[in-house]
Amino acid sequence: MSIIKSEVVKLLERLRIPTCLSFVSGHATDTDISRLANTFKVQAELALKELQTLIRNATDNELDDEERIQIIVTCATFIGEELWTNSDLNKNAIATIDLLTTLQPRRFPTVTQMIQVFSSEILEKYVKPVFLKHTPVNVEKKNGKLKKQPIDFDIGNESWRGEIAQGSNILQWCILHLKNTEIENIIGLIVPPTLSLIDDYNVNFKTRGVSILDHLLKELTPDIIQRTGLGEVFHEALSRCLTYQNEESHVPLLRQSFSAIISLVSLTEKPNSEPRFIKYEQILSNNVVRGFIFSGDKIVIRIVLLEQIPKLSQELEIVMVKYLGELMQIICDSLQVTFEFTNKEQIIDLHYAAAKGLEKIISTCWPRIPRYKGRILTSVASSWYQVMRVEANNDVLKKSLYNVCQLLKLACAQNNVNIKKDIQALLELDSEMFEPLLN
C-alpha cells in the first residue's frame, strides 16, 4: 500500500462516527454526550482539513475509484444535522468531495458527474446493506412492481439508528446529484430506503424520506411511476404523513409532505381527469379543512394548512365552492387572531397565509363571494388595524390585504351587489386608518 493510501485509511478511521454518538438515547448523560460530540467535531474538522491537503498533493493515479468512493461516503455522513456534525463540518465535507474532481478533471469535470458515475456502487455497497439490516419495512419486487411488506423487527435496541442516519445522509447526497435518467436506472436502489425512512416512527427520519421523495418526483416521468406501480405506494405513504398535525415539531414534515403529495398527484393523474380532482379534493377535505380541528391553537400548523389553499384552489377551481363556508370561517378567524401575548412575527405569517388564501378563493369562487362580504371586510379590517399598529416588516401582508379588498369589490360588481355602504361604514369609523386599504 502506498503512503498516500495508508494516510487515507488512517484519516477515514478518524472520521468514523463514534458508536456512542450514533445512539438516539445513550447511557451517558446529556452533558457527557454533548462533551463527547464537541470533542469529536473538533477532531473531525482537523481530519477533514488533513484529508483536503492530502488530496491536493496526490496525483491522478494515487487514489483508485474505491478510495474515492470511500472518501465520498465518509464525507456524506457529515452533510446533515446530526449530533456529530455542524455547519462548518458540512462545508468542509462538501469541499473535500469537491477536491476529488481535481484529480481527474477530464473524467469528472464536476461533482455531479462524479456522483453519477459512482452512485450505483455507493447505494449498493453503503446504503442498501444498512437498510436491509435495520429497516422495519421490506420492499419486494414482484411481477415487475415494487411491493411493501412488513417484517418482524425489534425496535427495542436503538443503537442501529445512527447507522440509518448515516445511510440516509449518503442516500440524500447522492440523489441530489442525479437527474431523470440516472434515477430511473437505479430506481430499485433508491425507493426501498426512501420508503423505509418515510415509514419510520421518528419524525426527523420521516421528514428526510419525504424530502428525498419530493426531489425524486421533480425528476421522474409519469411513465416510470406507472411502470413500477409506485404511484399508489407513494400516495399511501405521504397520506399518512399528512396526519402529523398535533405538534409544532411536525411542521417540517407536514410542509414537505404537502409539497410532495401535490407534486405526486400532478405527475401521476392527467389534467382535468376525475382521479386528479378526487385526490386533490381529499387533500383539501381530509388534511386541510379537517386539519384545523386537530391543529388547535398551534399557529405554525395553521400557517402550513393555509399555505395549501392557493395551490389546491388552482387545481380544484369551482369545486372549492363545496368548502367555501368552512374555508371562509377558517380564513376569517385566522385574520382576526390578535397580536397580543404571542409571537407577533408568527401571527403576521398567519395573517399573510390567510390573506393569500383569501385572494385565491375570491378569484376562484367569485359568484358566491358577495354573501360573505361583511365577514370578509370585518376580518380584513381587523387584520389591517392590528398590522398598522405594530413595528414589523409587514409590507407584503398589507399589499395582500389591499388586494383582497380590490378583488372583493370586483366580485361584488360582477354580481351586481352593492358594497359601497359597507366600505363607507369603515371609512366613517376611521378614515385615516382604512382609506389606504379600501381606496
C-alpha positions in Angstrom: 0.0 0.0 0.0 1.3 3.4 -1.0 2.0 6.1 1.7 -0.9 8.3 0.5 -3.3 5.4 0.5 -2.2 4.4 4.0 -2.8 8.0 5.1 -6.3 8.0 3.6 -7.2 4.9 5.6 -6.0 6.5 8.8 -7.9 9.7 8.2 -11.1 7.9 7.3 -10.8 5.9 10.5 -10.5 9.2 12.4 -13.7 10.3 10.7 -15.7 7.2 11.7 -18.7 8.3 13.8 -18.3 7.0 17.4 -20.9 4.5 18.3 -21.9 6.4 21.4 -22.9 9.4 19.2 -25.0 7.2 17.0 -27.4 6.2 19.7 -30.7 8.0 19.8 -30.6 7.7 23.5 -27.3 6.5 25.0 -26.4 5.5 28.5 -24.3 8.7 29.1 -26.0 11.9 30.5 -26.8 14.7 28.1 -23.8 16.7 29.4 -21.5 13.7 28.7 -22.9 13.2 25.2 -22.6 16.9 24.4 -19.0 16.9 25.5 -18.1 13.8 23.5 -19.8 15.3 20.4 -17.9 18.6 20.7 -14.6 16.7 21.1 -15.3 14.5 18.1 -16.4 17.5 15.9 -13.1 19.3 16.6 -11.1 16.2 15.7 -13.2 15.6 12.6 -12.6 19.2 11.5 -8.8 18.6 11.7 -9.1 15.3 9.9 -11.1 16.8 7.0 -8.5 19.5 6.6 -5.7 17.0 6.6 -7.6 14.9 4.0 -8.0 18.0 1.8 -4.3 18.7 1.9 -3.6 15.0 1.1 -5.9 15.2 -2.0 -4.3 18.4 -3.2 -0.9 16.8 -3.1 -2.0 13.5 -4.7 -1.6 12.6 -8.4 -4.4 11.4 -10.5 -3.5 7.7 -10.2 -2.6 7.6 -6.5 -6.2 7.1 -5.5 -8.4 4.5 -7.2 -12.1 4.6 -7.6 -12.8 2.5 -4.4 -10.8 5.0 -2.3 -12.6 7.9 -3.9 -16.0 6.3 -3.1 -14.9 5.7 0.5 -14.0 9.4 0.8 -17.3 10.5 -0.7 -19.3 8.1 1.6 -17.4 9.2 4.7 -17.8 12.9 3.9 -21.5 12.5 3.1 -22.2 11.3 6.6 -21.3 14.8 7.8 -23.7 16.5 5.4 -26.7 16.7 7.7 -27.9 17.9 11.1 -27.0 15.1 13.3 -25.3 15.3 16.7 -21.9 14.6 15.3 -21.8 17.4 12.7 -22.3 21.1 12.3 -22.4 23.8 9.6 -18.6 24.0 9.5 -18.2 20.3 9.1 -21.0 20.3 6.4 -19.0 22.9 4.4 -15.7 21.1 4.9 -17.1 17.7 3.9 -18.6 19.2 0.7 -15.2 21.0 0.0 -13.4 17.7 0.4 -15.7 15.9 -2.1 -15.2 18.9 -4.5 -11.4 18.4 -4.4 -11.7 14.9 -5.7 -12.7 16.2 -9.1 -9.2 17.9 -9.4 -7.5 14.5 -9.6 -9.2 13.6 -12.9 -10.8 16.8 -14.2 -11.4 15.4 -17.7 -13.2 12.3 -16.3 -15.0 14.3 -13.6 -15.5 17.9 -14.6 -18.0 18.4 -11.8 -19.0 16.7 -8.6 -22.4 15.9 -10.1 -20.8 13.9 -12.9 -18.6 12.1 -10.4 -21.6 11.1 -8.3 -23.5 10.0 -11.3 -20.7 7.6 -12.2 -20.4 6.2 -8.6 -24.0 6.4 -7.4 -24.9 2.8 -8.2 -21.9 1.4 -6.4 -22.3 3.8 -3.5 -26.0 2.8 -3.0 -25.4 -0.9 -3.5 -22.4 -1.1 -1.1 -23.0 1.6 1.5 -26.8 2.3 1.7 -28.7 -0.9 0.7 -26.9 -3.1 3.3 -27.7 -0.7 6.1 -31.4 -0.6 5.3 -31.7 -4.3 4.7 -30.1 -4.9 8.1 -32.2 -2.4 10.1 -35.4 -1.4 8.2 -38.8 -2.3 9.7 -40.2 -2.4 6.1 -39.4 -4.9 3.4 -39.9 -3.8 -0.2 -40.0 -6.7 -2.6 -40.2 -6.6 -6.4 -43.0 -8.8 -7.7 -44.3 -9.0 -11.2 -42.2 -6.0 -12.2 -43.7 -3.9 -9.5 -42.4 -2.9 -6.0 -44.5 -4.1 -3.2 -44.2 -3.2 0.5 -44.4 -6.0 3.1 -43.9 -5.7 6.9 -41.3 -7.9 8.6 -40.6 -8.8 12.1 -38.5 -6.1 13.7 -37.3 -5.4 17.2 -37.1 -1.6 17.9 -36.1 -2.1 21.5 -32.4 -1.6 20.7 -31.8 2.0 19.5 -28.1 1.7 18.6 -28.9 0.9 15.0 -30.4 4.3 14.4 -27.1 6.1 13.9 -26.3 3.8 11.0 -29.7 4.7 9.5 -28.9 8.4 9.9 -25.5 8.0 8.2 -27.0 5.8 5.4 -29.8 8.4 4.8 -27.2 11.2 4.6 -25.4 9.2 1.9 -28.6 8.5 0.1 -29.8 12.1 0.1 -26.4 13.4 -1.0 -26.3 11.0 -4.0 -29.9 11.7 -5.1 -29.5 15.4 -5.1 -26.9 15.0 -7.8 -29.0 12.7 -10.0 -31.3 13.5 -12.9 -34.2 11.7 -14.5 -32.2 9.0 -16.5 -29.7 8.3 -13.7 -32.5 7.9 -11.2 -34.5 5.6 -13.4 -31.6 3.3 -14.0 -31.1 2.7 -10.2 -34.7 3.2 -9.0 -34.6 -0.2 -7.3 -31.7 1.0 -5.1 -33.4 4.3 -4.2 -37.1 3.6 -3.5 -36.7 0.9 -0.7 -34.6 3.0 1.7 -36.7 6.1 0.9 -39.9 4.3 1.8 -38.2 2.9 4.9 -37.4 6.4 6.1 -40.9 7.7 5.4 -42.4 4.7 7.3 -40.1 5.3 10.3 -41.7 6.3 13.6 -39.0 9.0 14.0 -40.4 12.3 12.6 -36.9 13.5 11.6 -36.3 10.4 9.5 -39.8 10.6 8.0 -39.1 14.2 7.0 -35.8 13.3 5.4 -37.5 10.5 3.5 -40.3 12.8 2.2 -37.7 15.4 1.2 -35.9 12.7 -0.8 -39.2 11.6 -2.4 -40.1 15.2 -3.2 -36.9 15.6 -5.1 -37.5 12.3 -6.9 -40.9 13.4 -8.0 -39.4 16.5 -9.6 -37.1 14.3 -11.7 -39.2 11.2 -12.5 -41.5 10.9 -15.5 -45.1 9.6 -15.3 -44.0 6.6 -17.3 -41.6 5.3 -14.7 -44.1 5.9 -11.9 -46.8 3.9 -13.8 -44.4 1.2 -14.9 -43.2 0.4 -11.4 -46.6 0.8 -9.7 -45.1 3.3 -7.3 -47.8 5.9 -7.6 -50.2 4.4 -5.0 -47.4 3.3 -2.8 -46.1 6.8 -2.6 -49.6 8.3 -2.2 -50.4 6.0 0.7 -47.1 6.8 2.5 -47.5 10.5 2.0 -51.1 10.5 3.1 -50.1 9.0 6.5 -47.5 11.8 6.9 -50.2 14.4 6.4 -51.9 13.2 9.6 -49.0 14.6 11.7 -50.6 17.8 12.7 -50.6 17.7 16.5 -47.2 19.1 17.4 -45.2 22.1 16.3 -42.2 19.7 15.7 -44.3 18.2 12.9 -44.2 21.4 10.8 -41.2 20.5 8.5 -42.7 17.0 7.9 -46.2 18.5 7.2 -44.9 21.2 4.8 -42.7 18.8 2.9 -45.5 16.1 2.7 -48.0 18.6 1.2 -45.4 19.6 -1.4 -44.6 16.0 -2.3 -48.2 14.7 -2.5 -49.4 17.7 -4.6 -46.4 17.0 -6.9 -47.3 13.3 -7.0 -50.9 13.9 -8.0 -49.8 16.4 -10.7 -47.3 13.9 -12.0 -49.5 10.7 -12.0 -53.0 11.9 -12.8 -54.0 13.6 -16.1 -55.1 17.2 -16.1 -58.9 17.6 -15.7 -59.3 13.9 -15.0 -61.7 12.6 -12.3 -59.0 10.8 -10.3 -57.0 14.0 -10.2 -59.9 16.1 -8.9 -60.8 13.3 -6.4 -57.3 13.2 -4.9 -56.9 16.9 -4.6 -60.3 17.2 -3.0 -59.3 14.5 -0.5 -56.3 16.5 0.4 -58.4 19.7 0.9 -61.1 17.9 2.9 -59.2 15.4 4.9 -56.0 17.3 5.6 -56.6 21.0 5.3 -60.2 21.6 6.4 -60.3 18.8 8.9 -56.7 19.7 9.9 -57.8 22.9 11.6 -59.8 20.8 14.0 -56.7 19.0 15.2 -54.2 21.9 15.0 -55.9 23.7 17.8 -54.0 26.8 18.9 -50.8 25.7 17.2 -50.3 28.7 14.9 -47.4 27.2 12.9 -49.5 24.2 12.0 -52.3 26.5 10.9 -49.9 28.5 8.7 -48.9 25.4 6.8 -52.5 24.4 6.3 -53.4 27.9 5.0 -50.4 27.8 2.6 -52.0 24.9 0.7 -55.2 26.8 -0.2 -53.9 28.7 -3.2 -52.3 25.6 -4.7 -55.4 23.5 -4.2 -57.7 26.3 -5.5 -55.6 26.4 -8.6 -56.3 22.7 -9.2 -59.9 22.4 -8.0 -61.2 25.7 -9.3 -65.0 25.8 -8.9 -65.0 22.6 -6.8 -63.8 24.9 -4.0 -67.3 26.2 -3.7 -68.3 23.0 -1.8 -66.0 24.0 1.0 -66.5 27.8 0.8 -68.3 28.2 4.1 -65.8 26.2 6.1 -62.8 27.9 4.3 -64.3 31.4 4.9 -64.6 30.6 8.6 -61.1 29.3 8.8 -59.5 32.2 6.9 -61.5 35.0 8.6 -60.9 33.6 12.0 -57.2 33.5 11.2 -57.2 37.1 10.1 -58.8 38.1 13.4 -56.2 36.4 15.7 -54.8 39.1 17.9 -51.2 40.1 18.2 -51.4 40.3 22.0 -49.5 37.9 24.3 -47.9 36.0 21.5 -45.2 35.9 18.8 -46.0 38.9 16.6 -43.9 37.7 13.6 -45.6 34.4 13.7 -49.1 36.0 13.8 -48.1 38.2 10.8 -47.2 35.0 8.9 -50.6 33.5 9.9 -52.4 36.6 8.6 -50.3 36.6 5.4 -51.1 33.0 4.7 -54.8 33.6 5.3 -54.8 36.7 3.1 -53.1 34.9 0.2 -55.6 32.1 0.5 -58.5 34.5 0.5 -57.1 36.3 -2.6 -57.2 33.0 -4.5 -60.6 31.9 -3.2 -62.3 35.2 -4.2 -60.7 34.9 -7.7 -61.9 31.2 -8.0 -65.3 31.3 -6.3 -66.4 34.9 -7.2 -70.1 34.1 -8.0 -70.6 33.0 -4.3 -68.4 35.6 -2.6 -70.8 38.5 -2.1 -72.8 36.7 0.6 -69.6 36.7 2.7 -68.7 40.4 2.0 -69.5 41.5 5.6 -67.4 38.8 7.2 -64.5 39.4 4.7 -64.4 43.1 5.3 -64.6 42.7 9.1 -61.7 40.3 9.2 -59.6 42.2 6.7 -60.2 45.4 8.6 -59.3 43.7 11.9 -56.0 42.4 10.4 -55.2 45.8 8.9 -55.9 47.7 12.1 -53.5 45.4 14.0 -50.8 45.4 11.5 -50.8 49.2 11.2 -50.1 49.4 14.9 -47.1 47.1 15.2 -43.5 47.8 14.2 -42.6 44.9 12.0 -41.8 44.2 8.3 -45.4 43.7 7.1 -45.5 45.3 3.7 -46.3 42.0 1.9 -49.2 41.5 4.3 -50.6 45.0 3.7 -50.3 44.5 0.0 -52.2 41.2 0.2 -55.0 42.7 2.4 -55.3 45.6 -0.1 -55.6 43.0 -3.0 -58.3 41.2 -1.1 -60.4 44.4 -0.9 -60.0 45.1 -4.6 -60.9 41.6 -5.5 -64.0 41.7 -3.2 -65.2 45.0 -4.8 -64.7 43.4 -8.2 -66.6 40.2 -7.3 -69.5 42.3 -5.9 -69.6 44.4 -9.0 -69.7 41.3 -11.3 -72.6 40.1 -9.2 -74.4 43.4 -9.1 -74.1 43.6 -5.3 -73.6 47.0 -3.6 -70.7 47.1 -1.2 -70.3 50.9 -1.1 -72.3 51.1 2.2 -70.0 48.6 3.9 -66.9 50.4 2.8 -68.4 53.8 3.8 -69.1 52.5 7.3 -65.5 51.5 7.8 -64.3 54.9 6.5 -66.6 56.7 8.8 -65.2 54.6 11.7 -61.6 55.7 11.0 -61.0 57.2 7.6 -57.2 57.8 8.2 -56.8 54.2 9.2 -58.8 52.5 6.4 -58.5 54.8 3.5 -55.2 53.2 2.2 -56.9 49.8 2.5 -60.2 50.5 0.8 -59.5 53.1 -1.9 
